[in-house]
Amino acid sequence: MGRAFEYRKASKLKRWASMAKNFTKVGREIAIAIKEGGGDPNYNARLRIAIQNAKTFNMPKANVDNAIKRATSKDAENYAEVVYEGYAPHGIAVIIETTTDNPTRTVANIRMYFNRAHGSLGTSGSVDYMFTRRGIFKIKKNGLELEEIELDLIDHGLDEVKEEEDEYILYTPFTDFGAMQKALEERKIEVISAELQRIPSVLKQLTDEQAEDVIKFMDKLEDDEDVANVFHTMDMGE
């Protein structure tokens, strides 16, 4: 009984930590979107995406409204997006996207994680060439036919579609992300989430022991409040 209770408690704490991390991430996305395009989602496409992504994480509307209020106040924190590149243990290339109000603190922490894991923090462009940046949109099916979606959206940058049980996943080149977002909005297609990802061009296989080293390193990165996304070239299998 005691062991089962501790397991349930640990699982609940992990879920809470994950939820808090996601809320922080969305809050900073909202802040950066407002910094770039103002606080009215009707005229700020990036803010609309951030608000939609908040719904994906089940972020309460009150939290979203508070994030917008903070970001539009005179005391708004000045967040910036900073990308770091390097090699994790065993030669795995890593790209780390951060949103930070203190780049000096952030780079010191990132460097510490690399050093402790016996990896190496690189310079800009050192591993970026190993990844392709793509836009990924998840949309509700809502009676939409796959062929109709493909034919209608190819001119707006669609280059791949995957079908899941109740949604389609649309892929676009990085440069067509905005065009696709606009096309979906104009067609009143419900977007579940929208994001930019870095897809590795080549994956590297590791032993289980080596993979564990890399996973521990990435866990440290993802636990950092300033880290928004981590992309890597490790083959995770099926």
N, C-alpha and C positions, 0 to 999 in steps of 0.2 A: 504493500500500500504506500509506504513512504517513498519508495523508488519511483512508483508510477506518478505520485503527486509531484515529485521533483521534476520528472520529465515533462509533465503537463505545464508546470510553472515555467520551465526553461523554454518550452515551445511558445508559450504565450508572450514571454519577454522578447523572444526573437521576433515574433510577429509585430509587437509594438515598436520595436527598434526599426524594423523594416518600414512600417507605416510612417514613423517619424522622419526617417530618411527620405521617403518619397515626398512627404509634405514639404520638407525643407527644399528639396530639389525643385518642386513645382513653384514654391514661393519665390525662389531665386529666378526661375524662368520668367515668372510674371514681372519681377522687378526689372530684369534686363529688357523684356519686351516693352515695358512702359518707358524705360529710359530711351529706347530707340524710336518708339512711335506714338507715345502718349497713352493716356489711361482710358480712352474710349475704345472698346473692342470693335465697335462698328467701323472704325477707321484704322484699326491696327490688327493686321492678319496674324502676326506672331502672337499677340495677346490672345486672340481667339483660340489659337492652337493650345496655348498654355492652359487656358481655362478648360478646354475640352480634355486635355490630358489629366487635369485635376479630377475630373469626373471619373476617369479610368481608374485612378487610385482611390476612389471613394472619399475624396477630400470634401468635407462639409462645405456648403455654400458660404456659411459664416466665415470659415477660414479663408476661402478664396476672396471674399469681400474685404476681409481684414488685410490680406496680402496686397490687394490693389490699393487700399487706403494708405497703407504704410509706404508703398512705392510712389504714391503721388503726393506725399506730404513733403514739407520743406526739410524734414529730418531723414529723408529716405537714404538708405545705405547705398553706396556706390559700388555695385557689383560689376565685375569684368569677367569675360570668358578667356581663360588661358589654357592652352594645350601643351602637354608635356609628352615627350617620346623617349623610349629607351628600350633596354633589354632586361627582361625578368630572368630568373635563374634558368640555366640550360638553354640559353639562346632564344628564348621566346620574345618576339617583338611585341611591344605594348604601346598603346596610345591612351593617354589619360586626359579627359576633358574635365575642366574644373570651372566653377563659378565662385569667385572670391572677392571679398572686400579688402583683402590684405595679401597681395601676391608674395610679399616677402615671407610671411608665415607659411603660405601654401607651398612654395618651392622648397623651403627648409624641410617641411614634413615629407614631401614627395621624395626628396633626396635621401632622407633618413630611411624611408621604406626600402628604397633601392639598395642602399648600403647594407642594411641589416639582412637583406635577402641575398646578398652577394650578386646583385644585378648591377646595371649601370644606367644612369640617367644620361640621355643623349641630347644632341642639339636639334633644333627645329629642322625637320626634313630627313632626319637620320633613319626613320623607319616608315614615314608617311607613304613612301612609294609602294609599300607592300600592301596597302589598303585602298579600296575604292569607296568613296563616300556616296551613299545612296539615300534617297528619301523613301520612307516606308509608311504607307497609310493603311490602317485597318478600317474597313467600312462594313456596315450592316448590309446583309443581303436584301432584306425587305422586298422580296419579289424581283430583284434585279437579276437578269440573266448574264452569265459570264461572257458570252459572245458579244452581247450588246455593250457591256462595259469595255471590253477590249477595243472594239471598233470605234467607240465614241471617244475614248480617252488617249488613243495612240498619238494623236496630233498634239496632245498636251504633255507628252513626255513618258507615257506609260511604256515600260519595256518588259514587264513581267507581271503575271498575276498568279497567286496561289489561292486555292479554295479550301476553306475549312467549313465546319459544320454550319455555322450561322453567320459567317463573315467572309469577305474577300480581303486578301492582302495585296496591295498594289505597290509596285516598285518603280522608282524613277531615278534618273541621274540626279546628282546633287543640284545641277544648274536648272533643272526643271521642277524643283520642289515647289516654288511659289506658283508656277503655272498650274500644276496639278491641284494644289490647294484651292486656287481660284476656280478651276473647272468644276471641282466637286461642290463647292459652295453654290455656284451658278446653277447646278443641276439639282440642288437641294438633296444631295446624297449625304446621309448621316455618317460622319466620321467618328469612329470610336477613339482613335489615337493617331497622331502623326509625329514622326521623328526622323532625324538624320542619323544613320548608322555608318560605321566604317567596316566594310566587309573585307576580310583578309583574302589576298589573291592566292596565297600558298599557306597550307597548314603543316605544322611540324608535330610528329608523333613522339610521345615520351613514354617512358616506363611509368608504372603506377606510382613508384616512389618519387620520380622526378616531377610527375604531374601534381603530386601532393605539395611539393615545395612551391610550385607556381600558384596553386590555388590558395595556399596560405598567404602568399605575397599579395595576391589580388584581393583577398578578404581584407587585408590591412588597408589597402587603397580604398576599397568600397566603404569601409567603416568611417573614413575621413569625411567630415561634414562638407568640405569644400569640393570633393570629388563628385562629379555628376555622372560620368560614364567611363567605363574601362573596356577597351577593345584589345584583342590579342590574337596571336597566330597559333595557339596551341590547339591541336586536334582533340576535340572533346568526345569524339565518337558519336554513336547514335543515342 
